[in-house]
Amino acid sequence: MVGGIPRPVRAREAKPEMFEDRPAKPGRKIEFRWVETKDPDFEVANKLKQLAKDHALEVDIALNQQLEDEEKLAERKQGALKANHEKYETINGVITDGIAKRLAQHYRIPVADEW
């Protein structure tokens, strides 16, 4: 705050390059190696590989379901918007045609002349 007025803030999207200078956790180092089929870690690696594929598939299904739900909601909102617009157009038409004034006179209801 400067003089009681908040300072303008410019936010930007985080990118991996912003965090390159962060130190690695002690005792943790990523190592890569080829695993042979005879290696006892081969089964573990295959299970992890399959698990990663399953997770990717689940994420894809969840995103598609979310997209379908959002499309259904958008259709419902569009329908409601269209119905409300038609109602307002009908009301506007009744007021501008003078039908509302004639009905008010017929039923002896005092009406303002703002229409």
Order of alpha helices (4+ residues) and beta strands (2+ residues): alpha-alpha
